[in-house]
Amino acid sequence: CLDGEGEVHEFGSRWRTNNCYDCSCSRAGISCCTSYMTPVDYDEQKCESIFIKETCSYKVVEKDDHSKECPVHSWVG
């Protein structure tokens, strides 16, 4: 399989892209999906979600104090 970056991948191989997608190569082609869950049910008035590219994950924190995490009731992904 030839990915969008011009790299060749063997059939049956799996990899994570720089944009946090998990991909795999099969004889049918390349299949990719997000490797992270997105928070959707939290107090958006008080809190904000921050994407951390190094860990491919979101953290939900208080807008006024990023050291305090907020509870998240639902995630999608």
All heavy atoms as a GROMACS GRO file, in nm:
protein
  608
    1CYS      N    1   0.085  -0.119   0.000
    1CYS     CA    2   0.000   0.000   0.000
    1CYS      C    3   0.089   0.124   0.000
    1CYS      O    4   0.190   0.129   0.070
    1CYS     CB    5  -0.087   0.003   0.124
    1CYS     SG    6  -0.202  -0.135   0.140
    2LEU      N    7   0.047   0.224  -0.073
    2LEU     CA    8   0.117   0.351  -0.077
    2LEU      C    9   0.030   0.454  -0.007
    2LEU      O   10  -0.082   0.480  -0.047
    2LEU     CB   11   0.142   0.392  -0.223
    2LEU     CG   12   0.219   0.521  -0.246
    2LEU    CD1   13   0.362   0.509  -0.194
    2LEU    CD2   14   0.219   0.556  -0.394
    3ASP      N   15   0.083   0.513   0.104
    3ASP     CA   16   0.002   0.610   0.179
    3ASP      C   17   0.016   0.751   0.121
    3ASP      O   18   0.088   0.773   0.024
    3ASP     CB   19   0.036   0.606   0.328
    3ASP     CG   20   0.174   0.660   0.362
    3ASP    OD1   21   0.236   0.730   0.279
    3ASP    OD2   22   0.221   0.633   0.475
    4GLY      N   23  -0.056   0.845   0.178
    4GLY     CA   24  -0.057   0.982   0.131
    4GLY      C   25   0.076   1.053   0.144
    4GLY      O   26   0.099   1.157   0.081
    5GLU      N   27   0.164   1.001   0.227
    5GLU     CA   28   0.297   1.060   0.246
    5GLU      C   29   0.399   1.002   0.148
    5GLU      O   30   0.516   1.038   0.151
    5GLU     CB   31   0.346   1.032   0.390
    5GLU     CG   32   0.252   1.081   0.498
    5GLU     CD   33   0.253   1.232   0.510
    5GLU    OE1   34   0.362   1.290   0.511
    5GLU    OE2   35   0.144   1.290   0.518
    6GLY      N   36   0.353   0.906   0.066
    6GLY     CA   37   0.444   0.842  -0.029
    6GLY      C   38   0.520   0.724   0.028
    6GLY      O   39   0.610   0.671  -0.038
    7GLU      N   40   0.484   0.678   0.147
    7GLU     CA   41   0.550   0.562   0.209
    7GLU      C   42   0.479   0.434   0.168
    7GLU      O   43   0.356   0.430   0.160
    7GLU     CB   44   0.548   0.574   0.361
    7GLU     CG   45   0.643   0.678   0.415
    7GLU     CD   46   0.653   0.671   0.566
    7GLU    OE1   47   0.670   0.560   0.620
    7GLU    OE2   48   0.641   0.777   0.630
    8VAL      N   49   0.557   0.329   0.147
    8VAL     CA   50   0.503   0.198   0.112
    8VAL      C   51   0.490   0.115   0.240
    8VAL      O   52   0.580   0.114   0.324
    8VAL     CB   53   0.595   0.126   0.010
    8VAL    CG1   54   0.542  -0.013  -0.019
    8VAL    CG2   55   0.607   0.208  -0.117
    9HIS      N   56   0.374   0.048   0.256
    9HIS     CA   57   0.348  -0.037   0.372
    9HIS      C   58   0.313  -0.177   0.324
    9HIS      O   59   0.244  -0.194   0.224
    9HIS     CB   60   0.232   0.020   0.455
    9HIS     CG   61   0.258   0.157   0.507
    9HIS    ND1   62   0.321   0.181   0.627
    9HIS    CD2   63   0.230   0.279   0.455
    9HIS    CE1   64   0.330   0.312   0.646
    9HIS    NE2   65   0.275   0.373   0.543
   10GLU      N   66   0.362  -0.277   0.397
   10GLU     CA   67   0.335  -0.416   0.362
   10GLU      C   68   0.192  -0.454   0.396
   10GLU      O   69   0.133  -0.397   0.489
   10GLU     CB   70   0.430  -0.508   0.440
   10GLU     CG   71   0.575  -0.495   0.400
   10GLU     CD   72   0.663  -0.592   0.477
   10GLU    OE1   73   0.610  -0.691   0.533
   10GLU    OE2   74   0.784  -0.570   0.479
   11PHE      N   75   0.136  -0.550   0.323
   11PHE     CA   76   0.004  -0.603   0.356
   11PHE      C   77   0.007  -0.657   0.499
   11PHE      O   78   0.103  -0.720   0.540
   11PHE     CB   79  -0.036  -0.716   0.261
   11PHE     CG   80  -0.060  -0.671   0.119
   11PHE    CD1   81  -0.003  -0.738   0.013
   11PHE    CD2   82  -0.141  -0.562   0.092
   11PHE    CE1   83  -0.026  -0.698  -0.118
   11PHE    CE2   84  -0.164  -0.520  -0.038
   11PHE     CZ   85  -0.107  -0.588  -0.143
   12GLY      N   86  -0.096  -0.627   0.575
   12GLY     CA   87  -0.104  -0.674   0.713
   12GLY      C   88  -0.038  -0.581   0.814
   12GLY      O   89  -0.044  -0.606   0.933
   13SER      N   90   0.025  -0.474   0.766
   13SER     CA   91   0.094  -0.383   0.860
   13SER      C   92  -0.003  -0.279   0.915
   13SER      O   93  -0.108  -0.251   0.859
   13SER     CB   94   0.211  -0.314   0.790
   13SER     OG   95   0.166  -0.230   0.686
   14ARG      N   96   0.035  -0.223   1.030
   14ARG     CA   97  -0.042  -0.117   1.097
   14ARG      C   98   0.054  -0.007   1.139
   14ARG      O   99   0.169  -0.034   1.173
   14ARG     CB  100  -0.112  -0.172   1.222
   14ARG     CG  101  -0.216  -0.277   1.192
   14ARG     CD  102  -0.280  -0.328   1.322
   14ARG     NE  103  -0.379  -0.430   1.294
   14ARG     CZ  104  -0.506  -0.405   1.261
   14ARG    NH1  105  -0.548  -0.281   1.255
   14ARG    NH2  106  -0.590  -0.503   1.237
   15TRP      N  107   0.004   0.119   1.140
   15TRP     CA  108   0.089   0.231   1.182
   15TRP      C  109   0.001   0.346   1.228
   15TRP      O  110  -0.118   0.349   1.201
   15TRP     CB  111   0.182   0.274   1.068
   15TRP     CG  112   0.112   0.333   0.950
   15TRP    CD1  113   0.092   0.466   0.924
   15TRP    CD2  114   0.050   0.263   0.841
   15TRP    NE1  115   0.024   0.484   0.806
   15TRP    CE2  116  -0.004   0.360   0.754
   15TRP    CE3  117   0.035   0.128   0.809
   15TRP    CZ2  118  -0.071   0.326   0.637
   15TRP    CZ3  119  -0.032   0.095   0.693
   15TRP    CH2  120  -0.083   0.192   0.609
   16ARG      N  121   0.062   0.439   1.299
   16ARG     CA  122  -0.006   0.562   1.343
   16ARG      C  123   0.057   0.679   1.269
   16ARG      O  124   0.179   0.693   1.266
   16ARG     CB  125   0.007   0.581   1.494
   16ARG     CG  126  -0.065   0.709   1.541
   16ARG     CD  127  -0.082   0.713   1.690
   16ARG     NE  128  -0.190   0.620   1.726
   16ARG     CZ  129  -0.224   0.592   1.851
   16ARG    NH1  130  -0.160   0.647   1.951
   16ARG    NH2  131  -0.321   0.507   1.876
   17THR      N  132  -0.027   0.766   1.213
   17THR     CA  133   0.022   0.881   1.139
   17THR      C  134   0.058   0.996   1.234
   17THR      O  135   0.023   0.993   1.352
   17THR     CB  136  -0.084   0.932   1.039
   17THR    OG1  137  -0.192   0.990   1.112
   17THR    CG2  138  -0.133   0.821   0.948
   18ASN      N  139   0.122   1.098   1.179
   18ASN     CA  140   0.156   1.216   1.258
   18ASN      C  141   0.031   1.291   1.303
   18ASN      O  142   0.037   1.371   1.396
   18ASN     CB  143   0.244   1.311   1.176
   18ASN     CG  144   0.382   1.255   1.153
   18ASN    OD1  145   0.430   1.172   1.230
   18ASN    ND2  146   0.447   1.298   1.046
   19ASN      N  147  -0.082   1.268   1.236
   19ASN     CA  148  -0.208   1.334   1.271
   19ASN      C  149  -0.297   1.247   1.358
   19ASN      O  150  -0.418   1.268   1.365
   19ASN     CB  151  -0.283   1.374   1.144
   19ASN     CG  152  -0.209   1.480   1.067
   19ASN    OD1  153  -0.144   1.566   1.126
   19ASN    ND2  154  -0.217   1.475   0.936
   20CYS      N  155  -0.238   1.145   1.422
   20CYS     CA  156  -0.308   1.059   1.519
   20CYS      C  157  -0.417   0.972   1.457
   20CYS      O  158  -0.523   0.951   1.516
   20CYS     CB  159  -0.364   1.142   1.634
   20CYS     SG  160  -0.237   1.224   1.731
   21TYR      N  161  -0.391   0.922   1.337
   21TYR     CA  162  -0.480   0.823   1.277
   21TYR      C  163  -0.412   0.688   1.284
   21TYR      O  164  -0.291   0.677   1.260
   21TYR     CB  165  -0.509   0.858   1.131
   21TYR     CG  166  -0.611   0.967   1.115
   21TYR    CD1  167  -0.574   1.100   1.119
   21TYR    CD2  168  -0.746   0.937   1.096
   21TYR    CE1  169  -0.668   1.202   1.105
   21TYR    CE2  170  -0.840   1.038   1.083
   21TYR     CZ  171  -0.801   1.169   1.088
   21TYR     OH  172  -0.894   1.268   1.075
   22ASP      N  173  -0.488   0.584   1.316
   22ASP     CA  174  -0.438   0.447   1.312
   22ASP      C  175  -0.477   0.389   1.176
   22ASP      O  176  -0.595   0.392   1.138
   22ASP     CB  177  -0.499   0.362   1.424
   22ASP     CG  178  -0.440   0.396   1.560
   22ASP    OD1  179  -0.325   0.443   1.565
   22ASP    OD2  180  -0.508   0.374   1.661
   23CYS      N  181  -0.378   0.340   1.104
   23CYS     CA  182  -0.401   0.290   0.970
   23CYS      C  183  -0.355   0.145   0.958
   23CYS      O  184  -0.270   0.098   1.034
   23CYS     CB  185  -0.324   0.374   0.868
   23CYS     SG  186  -0.373   0.547   0.864
   24SER      N  187  -0.413   0.077   0.859
   24SER     CA  188  -0.370  -0.059   0.829
   24SER      C  189  -0.375  -0.079   0.678
   24SER      O  190  -0.448  -0.010   0.607
   24SER     CB  191  -0.461  -0.161   0.899
   24SER     OG  192  -0.594  -0.149   0.852
   25CYS      N  193  -0.295  -0.173   0.633
   25CYS     CA  194  -0.286  -0.203   0.490
   25CYS      C  195  -0.332  -0.346   0.467
   25CYS      O  196  -0.287  -0.438   0.534
   25CYS     CB  197  -0.140  -0.186   0.446
   25CYS     SG  198  -0.108  -0.247   0.278
   26SER      N  199  -0.423  -0.363   0.372
   26SER     CA  200  -0.466  -0.496   0.330
   26SER      C  201  -0.470  -0.499   0.179
   26SER      O  202  -0.446  -0.397   0.113
   26SER     CB  203  -0.605  -0.528   0.387
   26SER     OG  204  -0.703  -0.450   0.321
   27ARG      N  205  -0.501  -0.613   0.122
   27ARG     CA  206  -0.508  -0.624  -0.024
   27ARG      C  207  -0.620  -0.535  -0.079
   27ARG      O  208  -0.618  -0.499  -0.197
   27ARG     CB  209  -0.527  -0.768  -0.067
   27ARG     CG  210  -0.405  -0.852  -0.031
   27ARG     CD  211  -0.402  -0.983  -0.106
   27ARG     NE  212  -0.289  -1.063  -0.063
   27ARG     CZ  213  -0.166  -1.051  -0.109
   27ARG    NH1  214  -0.138  -0.958  -0.197
   27ARG    NH2  215  -0.069  -1.128  -0.065
   28ALA      N  216  -0.716  -0.496   0.005
   28ALA     CA  217  -0.825  -0.407  -0.038
   28ALA      C  218  -0.781  -0.260  -0.037
   28ALA      O  219  -0.852  -0.175  -0.090
   28ALA     CB  220  -0.945  -0.427   0.053
   29GLY      N  221  -0.669  -0.230   0.027
   29GLY     CA  222  -0.618  -0.093   0.033
   29GLY      C  223  -0.588  -0.049   0.175
   29GLY      O  224  -0.575  -0.131   0.266
   30ILE      N  225  -0.580   0.082   0.195
   30ILE     CA  226  -0.550   0.140   0.325
   30ILE      C  227  -0.680   0.180   0.394
   30ILE      O  228  -0.768   0.237   0.333
   30ILE     CB  229  -0.458   0.262   0.311
   30ILE    CG1  230  -0.320   0.219   0.262
   30ILE    CG2  231  -0.444   0.336   0.444
   30ILE    CD1  232  -0.223   0.334   0.239
   31SER      N  233  -0.686   0.151   0.523
   31SER     CA  234  -0.800   0.192   0.605
   31SER      C  235  -0.745   0.269   0.724
   31SER      O  236  -0.650   0.224   0.789
   31SER     CB  237  -0.875   0.068   0.653
   31SER     OG  238  -0.978   0.104   0.741
   32CYS      N  239  -0.803   0.387   0.753
   32CYS     CA  240  -0.756   0.468   0.865
   32CYS      C  241  -0.875   0.518   0.946
   32CYS      O  242  -0.984   0.542   0.892
   32CYS     CB  243  -0.678   0.590   0.815
   32CYS     SG  244  -0.526   0.551   0.727
   33CYS      N  245  -0.853   0.535   1.076
   33CYS     CA  246  -0.953   0.596   1.162
   33CYS      C  247  -0.880   0.670   1.275
   33CYS      O  248  -0.761   0.647   1.298
   33CYS     CB  249  -1.049   0.492   1.220
   33CYS     SG  250  -0.971   0.366   1.321
   34THR      N  251  -0.951   0.758   1.342
   34THR     CA  252  -0.887   0.833   1.450
   34THR      C  253  -0.846   0.738   1.561
   34THR      O  254  -0.914   0.640   1.590
   34THR     CB  255  -0.981   0.941   1.507
   34THR    OG1  256  -1.099   0.879   1.556
   34THR    CG2  257  -1.015   1.046   1.406
   35SER      N  258  -0.736   0.769   1.625
   35SER     CA  259  -0.684   0.685   1.733
   35SER      C  260  -0.729   0.736   1.869
   35SER      O  261  -0.691   0.681   1.970
   35SER     CB  262  -0.531   0.682   1.728
   35SER     OG  263  -0.480   0.812   1.751
   36TYR      N  264  -0.812   0.840   1.870
   36TYR     CA  265  -0.848   0.904   1.996
   36TYR      C  266  -1.000   0.920   2.008
   36TYR      O  267  -1.072   0.914   1.908
   36TYR     CB  268  -0.783   1.042   2.006
   36TYR     CG  269  -0.810   1.130   1.887
   36TYR    CD1  270  -0.923   1.210   1.880
   36TYR    CD2  271  -0.721   1.132   1.780
   36TYR    CE1  272  -0.948   1.289   1.769
   36TYR    CE2  273  -0.745   1.211   1.669
   36TYR     CZ  274  -0.859   1.289   1.664
   36TYR     OH  275  -0.885   1.366   1.554
   37MET      N  276  -1.044   0.939   2.130
   37MET     CA  277  -1.184   0.966   2.160
   37MET      C  278  -1.199   1.117   2.180
   37MET      O  279  -1.110   1.182   2.234
   37MET     CB  280  -1.228   0.892   2.286
   37MET     CG  281  -1.209   0.741   2.278
   37MET     SD  282  -1.322   0.665   2.163
   37MET     CE  283  -1.467   0.658   2.262
   38THR      N  284  -1.314   1.171   2.139
   38THR     CA  285  -1.341   1.314   2.152
   38THR      C  286  -1.446   1.336   2.261
   38THR      O  287  -1.552   1.272   2.258
   38THR     CB  288  -1.393   1.371   2.019
   38THR    OG1  289  -1.295   1.346   1.918
   38THR    CG2  290  -1.417   1.521   2.029
   39PRO      N  291  -1.418   1.423   2.358
   39PRO     CA  292  -1.516   1.449   2.465
   39PRO      C  293  -1.636   1.526   2.410
   39PRO      O  294  -1.619   1.621   2.332
   39PRO     CB  295  -1.438   1.532   2.566
   39PRO     CG  296  -1.331   1.598   2.486
   39PRO     CD  297  -1.297   1.504   2.374
   40VAL      N  298  -1.758   1.483   2.447
   40VAL     CA  299  -1.878   1.550   2.395
   40VAL      C  300  -1.977   1.591   2.504
   40VAL      O  301  -2.062   1.673   2.480
   40VAL     CB  302  -1.951   1.464   2.291
   40VAL    CG1  303  -1.867   1.451   2.166
   40VAL    CG2  304  -1.988   1.329   2.347
   41ASP      N  305  -1.967   1.534   2.622
   41ASP     CA  306  -2.065   1.564   2.726
   41ASP      C  307  -1.992   1.612   2.852
   41ASP      O  308  -1.957   1.533   2.939
   41ASP     CB  309  -2.150   1.440   2.756
   41ASP     CG  310  -2.261   1.468   2.856
   41ASP    OD1  311  -2.286   1.586   2.887
   41ASP    OD2  312  -2.324   1.371   2.903
   42TYR      N  313  -1.969   1.743   2.856
   42TYR     CA  314  -1.904   1.807   2.970
   42TYR      C  315  -1.954   1.950   2.978
   42TYR      O  316  -2.020   2.000   2.884
   42TYR     CB  317  -1.752   1.801   2.960
   42TYR     CG  318  -1.693   1.872   2.840
   42TYR    CD1  319  -1.654   2.005   2.848
   42TYR    CD2  320  -1.679   1.807   2.718
   42TYR    CE1  321  -1.602   2.071   2.737
   42TYR    CE2  322  -1.626   1.872   2.608
   42TYR     CZ  323  -1.588   2.004   2.618
   42TYR     OH  324  -1.536   2.069   2.509
   43ASP      N  325  -1.925   2.018   3.086
   43ASP     CA  326  -1.971   2.156   3.107
   43ASP      C  327  -1.890   2.251   3.018
   43ASP      O  328  -1.781   2.293   3.054
   43ASP     CB  329  -1.956   2.192   3.254
   43ASP     CG  330  -2.009   2.331   3.288
   43ASP    OD1  331  -2.039   2.410   3.194
   43ASP    OD2  332  -2.021   2.360   3.408
   44GLU      N  333  -1.946   2.284   2.900
   44GLU     CA  334  -1.873   2.368   2.805
   44GLU      C  335  -1.869   2.515   2.847
   44GLU      O  336  -1.789   2.592   2.792
   44GLU     CB  337  -1.934   2.354   2.665
   44GLU     CG  338  -1.913   2.214   2.609
   44GLU     CD  339  -1.961   2.200   2.467
   44GLU    OE1  340  -1.946   2.296   2.389
   44GLU    OE2  341  -2.013   2.092   2.435
   45GLN      N  342  -1.951   2.555   2.940
   45GLN     CA  343  -1.945   2.693   2.991
   45GLN      C  344  -1.823   2.711   3.080
   45GLN      O  345  -1.754   2.813   3.074
   45GLN     CB  346  -2.072   2.726   3.071
   45GLN     CG  347  -2.199   2.720   2.990
   45GLN     CD  348  -2.201   2.824   2.879
   45GLN    OE1  349  -2.164   2.938   2.900
   45GLN    NE2  350  -2.242   2.784   2.761
   46LYS      N  351  -1.794   2.610   3.160
   46LYS     CA  352  -1.686   2.618   3.259
   46LYS      C  353  -1.555   2.557   3.207
   46LYS      O  354  -1.447   2.595   3.251
   46LYS     CB  355  -1.732   2.544   3.385
   46LYS     CG  356  -1.633   2.542   3.498
   46LYS     CD  357  -1.687   2.465   3.617
   46LYS     CE  358  -1.586   2.451   3.727
   46LYS     NZ  359  -1.634   2.369   3.838
   47CYS      N  360  -1.566   2.462   3.114
   47CYS     CA  361  -1.450   2.382   3.076
   47CYS      C  362  -1.423   2.388   2.926
   47CYS      O  363  -1.509   2.427   2.847
   47CYS     CB  364  -1.473   2.237   3.115
   47CYS     SG  365  -1.514   2.217   3.290
   48GLU      N  366  -1.301   2.347   2.888
   48GLU     CA  367  -1.264   2.338   2.748
   48GLU      C  368  -1.181   2.212   2.725
   48GLU      O  369  -1.113   2.164   2.816
   48GLU     CB  370  -1.186   2.461   2.704
   48GLU     CG  371  -1.053   2.480   2.774
   48GLU     CD  372  -0.982   2.609   2.732
   48GLU    OE1  373  -1.009   2.661   2.623
   48GLU    OE2  374  -0.900   2.657   2.811
   49SER      N  375  -1.189   2.161   2.603
   49SER     CA  376  -1.109   2.043   2.571
   49SER      C  377  -0.983   2.088   2.498
   49SER      O  378  -0.987   2.180   2.415
   49SER     CB  379  -1.189   1.946   2.484
   49SER     OG  380  -1.221   2.003   2.360
   50ILE      N  381  -0.874   2.023   2.530
   50ILE     CA  382  -0.744   2.055   2.470
   50ILE      C  383  -0.688   1.926   2.411
   50ILE      O  384  -0.679   1.825   2.481
   50ILE     CB  385  -0.647   2.112   2.576
   50ILE    CG1  386  -0.703   2.241   2.635
   50ILE    CG2  387  -0.509   2.134   2.515
   50ILE    CD1  388  -0.625   2.294   2.754
   51PHE      N  389  -0.652   1.929   2.282
   51PHE     CA  390  -0.594   1.812   2.218
   51PHE      C  391  -0.444   1.810   2.243
   51PHE      O  392  -0.375   1.910   2.220
   51PHE     CB  393  -0.621   1.811   2.068
   51PHE     CG  394  -0.580   1.683   2.002
   51PHE    CD1  395  -0.652   1.568   2.023
   51PHE    CD2  396  -0.468   1.679   1.921
   51PHE    CE1  397  -0.613   1.448   1.963
   51PHE    CE2  398  -0.429   1.561   1.861
   51PHE     CZ  399  -0.503   1.445   1.882
   52ILE      N  400  -0.394   1.696   2.290
   52ILE     CA  401  -0.252   1.680   2.318
   52ILE      C  402  -0.195   1.586   2.211
   52ILE      O  403  -0.216   1.465   2.215
   52ILE     CB  404  -0.230   1.623   2.460
   52ILE    CG1  405  -0.298   1.713   2.562
   52ILE    CG2  406  -0.082   1.607   2.489
   52ILE    CD1  407  -0.316   1.651   2.698
   53LYS      N  408  -0.128   1.644   2.113
   53LYS     CA  409  -0.081   1.567   1.997
   53LYS      C  410   0.021   1.460   2.037
   53LYS      O  411   0.025   1.353   1.977
   53LYS     CB  412  -0.021   1.661   1.892
   53LYS     CG  413   0.004   1.593   1.761
   53LYS     CD  414   0.039   1.690   1.652
   53LYS     CE  415   0.058   1.617   1.521
   53LYS     NZ  416   0.088   1.706   1.412
   54GLU      N  417   0.102   1.487   2.138
   54GLU     CA  418   0.206   1.390   2.178
   54GLU      C  419   0.145   1.258   2.225
   54GLU      O  420   0.205   1.153   2.207
   54GLU     CB  421   0.294   1.448   2.289
   54GLU     CG  422   0.379   1.566   2.247
   54GLU     CD  423   0.300   1.698   2.239
   54GLU    OE1  424   0.195   1.709   2.306
   54GLU    OE2  425   0.341   1.787   2.163
   55THR      N  426   0.027   1.263   2.285
   55THR     CA  427  -0.037   1.141   2.334
   55THR      C  428  -0.161   1.104   2.252
   55THR      O  429  -0.227   1.005   2.282
   55THR     CB  430  -0.078   1.156   2.482
   55THR    OG1  431  -0.169   1.268   2.494
   55THR    CG2  432   0.043   1.178   2.571
   56CYS      N  433  -0.194   1.185   2.152
   56CYS     CA  434  -0.313   1.164   2.070
   56CYS      C  435  -0.438   1.149   2.157
   56CYS      O  436  -0.515   1.054   2.143
   56CYS     CB  437  -0.297   1.042   1.978
   56CYS     SG  438  -0.168   1.062   1.853
   57SER      N  439  -0.456   1.243   2.248
   57SER     CA  440  -0.571   1.237   2.338
   57SER      C  441  -0.616   1.378   2.376
   57SER      O  442  -0.543   1.475   2.359
   57SER     CB  443  -0.535   1.159   2.464
   57SER     OG  444  -0.432   1.225   2.535
   58TYR      N  445  -0.739   1.384   2.426
   58TYR     CA  446  -0.793   1.510   2.475
   58TYR      C  447  -0.786   1.514   2.627
   58TYR      O  448  -0.797   1.412   2.694
   58TYR     CB  449  -0.941   1.526   2.435
   58TYR     CG  450  -0.961   1.577   2.297
   58TYR    CD1  451  -0.984   1.490   2.191
   58TYR    CD2  452  -0.959   1.713   2.270
   58TYR    CE1  453  -1.005   1.537   2.062
   58TYR    CE2  454  -0.980   1.762   2.141
   58TYR     CZ  455  -1.002   1.673   2.039
   58TYR     OH  456  -1.023   1.720   1.912
   59LYS      N  457  -0.772   1.635   2.678
   59LYS     CA  458  -0.781   1.661   2.821
   59LYS      C  459  -0.887   1.770   2.835
   59LYS      O  460  -0.890   1.866   2.757
   59LYS     CB  461  -0.646   1.710   2.873
   59LYS     CG  462  -0.638   1.727   3.021
   59LYS     CD  463  -0.496   1.763   3.061
   59LYS     CE  464  -0.483   1.766   3.211
   59LYS     NZ  465  -0.345   1.790   3.252
   60VAL      N  466  -0.979   1.754   2.930
   60VAL     CA  467  -1.083   1.854   2.953
   60VAL      C  468  -1.054   1.922   3.086
   60VAL      O  469  -1.048   1.856   3.190
   60VAL     CB  470  -1.224   1.791   2.951
   60VAL    CG1  471  -1.330   1.897   2.974
   60VAL    CG2  472  -1.247   1.720   2.818
   61VAL      N  473  -1.033   2.052   3.079
   61VAL     CA  474  -0.990   2.129   3.197
   61VAL      C  475  -1.076   2.254   3.213
   61VAL      O  476  -1.143   2.298   3.118
   61VAL     CB  477  -0.842   2.170   3.185
   61VAL    CG1  478  -0.751   2.049   3.188
   61VAL    CG2  479  -0.818   2.254   3.060
   62GLU      N  480  -1.072   2.311   3.332
   62GLU     CA  481  -1.142   2.436   3.356
   62GLU      C  482  -1.077   2.547   3.274
   62GLU      O  483  -0.955   2.553   3.263
   62GLU     CB  484  -1.139   2.473   3.504
   62GLU     CG  485  -1.223   2.382   3.590
   62GLU     CD  486  -1.229   2.427   3.736
   62GLU    OE1  487  -1.179   2.536   3.769
   62GLU    OE2  488  -1.285   2.350   3.817
   63LYS      N  489  -1.160   2.633   3.214
   63LYS     CA  490  -1.108   2.742   3.132
   63LYS      C  491  -1.018   2.835   3.212
   63LYS      O  492  -0.919   2.886   3.160
   63LYS     CB  493  -1.224   2.821   3.071
   63LYS     CG  494  -1.302   2.745   2.967
   63LYS     CD  495  -1.418   2.829   2.914
   63LYS     CE  496  -1.496   2.753   2.810
   63LYS     NZ  497  -1.611   2.829   2.759
   64ASP      N  498  -1.054   2.860   3.338
   64ASP     CA  499  -0.980   2.954   3.420
   64ASP      C  500  -0.862   2.893   3.495
   64ASP      O  501  -0.781   2.965   3.552
   64ASP     CB  502  -1.075   3.020   3.522
   64ASP     CG  503  -1.184   3.102   3.456
   64ASP    OD1  504  -1.160   3.153   3.343
   64ASP    OD2  505  -1.292   3.116   3.515
   65ASP      N  506  -0.854   2.759   3.496
   65ASP     CA  507  -0.746   2.692   3.569
   65ASP      C  508  -0.718   2.558   3.504
   65ASP      O  509  -0.782   2.458   3.535
   65ASP     CB  510  -0.784   2.675   3.716
   65ASP     CG  511  -0.671   2.617   3.800
   65ASP    OD1  512  -0.567   2.576   3.742
   65ASP    OD2  513  -0.687   2.612   3.923
   66HIS      N  514  -0.623   2.556   3.412
   66HIS     CA  515  -0.594   2.434   3.337
   66HIS      C  516  -0.536   2.321   3.423
   66HIS      O  517  -0.521   2.209   3.374
   66HIS     CB  518  -0.498   2.465   3.222
   66HIS     CG  519  -0.566   2.533   3.107
   66HIS    ND1  520  -0.503   2.558   2.988
   66HIS    CD2  521  -0.692   2.582   3.092
   66HIS    CE1  522  -0.586   2.618   2.905
   66HIS    NE2  523  -0.701   2.634   2.967
   67SER      N  524  -0.507   2.348   3.548
   67SER     CA  525  -0.457   2.241   3.635
   67SER      C  526  -0.573   2.157   3.691
   67SER      O  527  -0.551   2.052   3.749
   67SER     CB  528  -0.374   2.298   3.750
   67SER     OG  529  -0.457   2.367   3.841
   68LYS      N  530  -0.697   2.204   3.674
   68LYS     CA  531  -0.814   2.132   3.725
   68LYS      C  532  -0.889   2.066   3.610
   68LYS      O  533  -0.937   2.132   3.519
   68LYS     CB  534  -0.908   2.229   3.798
   68LYS     CG  535  -0.849   2.286   3.924
   68LYS     CD  536  -0.948   2.376   3.994
   68LYS     CE  537  -0.886   2.435   4.121
   68LYS     NZ  538  -0.978   2.531   4.184
   69GLU      N  539  -0.896   1.932   3.616
   69GLU     CA  540  -0.968   1.858   3.513
   69GLU      C  541  -1.118   1.859   3.540
   69GLU      O  542  -1.162   1.868   3.655
   69GLU     CB  543  -0.916   1.714   3.506
   69GLU     CG  544  -0.776   1.708   3.448
   69GLU     CD  545  -0.736   1.568   3.408
   69GLU    OE1  546  -0.821   1.493   3.354
   69GLU    OE2  547  -0.619   1.533   3.431
   70CYS      N  548  -1.196   1.850   3.434
   70CYS     CA  549  -1.341   1.850   3.443
   70CYS      C  550  -1.393   1.708   3.415
   70CYS      O  551  -1.335   1.635   3.335
   70CYS     CB  552  -1.401   1.943   3.340
   70CYS     SG  553  -1.358   2.115   3.366
   71PRO      N  554  -1.504   1.671   3.476
   71PRO     CA  555  -1.562   1.540   3.446
   71PRO      C  556  -1.622   1.538   3.304
   71PRO      O  557  -1.680   1.636   3.260
   71PRO     CB  558  -1.672   1.522   3.551
   71PRO     CG  559  -1.698   1.659   3.605
   71PRO     CD  560  -1.577   1.742   3.580
   72VAL      N  561  -1.603   1.426   3.235
   72VAL     CA  562  -1.659   1.407   3.102
   72VAL      C  563  -1.752   1.287   3.111
   72VAL      O  564  -1.713   1.181   3.159
   72VAL     CB  565  -1.548   1.381   2.997
   72VAL    CG1  566  -1.608   1.357   2.861
   72VAL    CG2  567  -1.452   1.499   2.993
   73HIS      N  568  -1.875   1.304   3.063
   73HIS     CA  569  -1.976   1.199   3.076
   73HIS      C  570  -1.990   1.112   2.951
   73HIS      O  571  -2.040   1.001   2.958
   73HIS     CB  572  -2.111   1.261   3.114
   73HIS     CG  573  -2.101   1.346   3.237
   73HIS    ND1  574  -2.082   1.295   3.363
   73HIS    CD2  575  -2.104   1.480   3.254
   73HIS    CE1  576  -2.074   1.392   3.453
   73HIS    NE2  577  -2.088   1.506   3.388
   74SER      N  578  -1.944   1.163   2.835
   74SER     CA  579  -1.949   1.084   2.711
   74SER      C  580  -1.833   1.121   2.619
   74SER      O  581  -1.791   1.238   2.615
   74SER     CB  582  -2.079   1.109   2.634
   74SER     OG  583  -2.188   1.057   2.702
   75TRP      N  584  -1.787   1.020   2.548
   75TRP     CA  585  -1.680   1.037   2.450
   75TRP      C  586  -1.724   0.972   2.320
   75TRP      O  587  -1.798   0.872   2.323
   75TRP     CB  588  -1.551   0.969   2.497
   75TRP     CG  589  -1.494   1.022   2.626
   75TRP    CD1  590  -1.538   0.995   2.752
   75TRP    CD2  591  -1.383   1.108   2.641
   75TRP    NE1  592  -1.459   1.059   2.846
   75TRP    CE2  593  -1.364   1.130   2.778
   75TRP    CE3  594  -1.296   1.170   2.552
   75TRP    CZ2  595  -1.263   1.211   2.830
   75TRP    CZ3  596  -1.195   1.250   2.602
   75TRP    CH2  597  -1.179   1.270   2.738
   76VAL      N  598  -1.681   1.022   2.205
   76VAL     CA  599  -1.709   0.958   2.077
   76VAL      C  600  -1.577   0.939   2.002
   76VAL      O  601  -1.480   1.010   2.025
   76VAL     CB  602  -1.807   1.039   1.989
   76VAL    CG1  603  -1.943   1.046   2.055
   76VAL    CG2  604  -1.755   1.178   1.959
   77GLY      N  605  -1.578   0.843   1.912
   77GLY     CA  606  -1.458   0.821   1.833
   77GLY      C  607  -1.446   0.691   1.775
   77GLY      O  608  -1.478   0.597   1.747
   0.00000   0.00000   0.00000
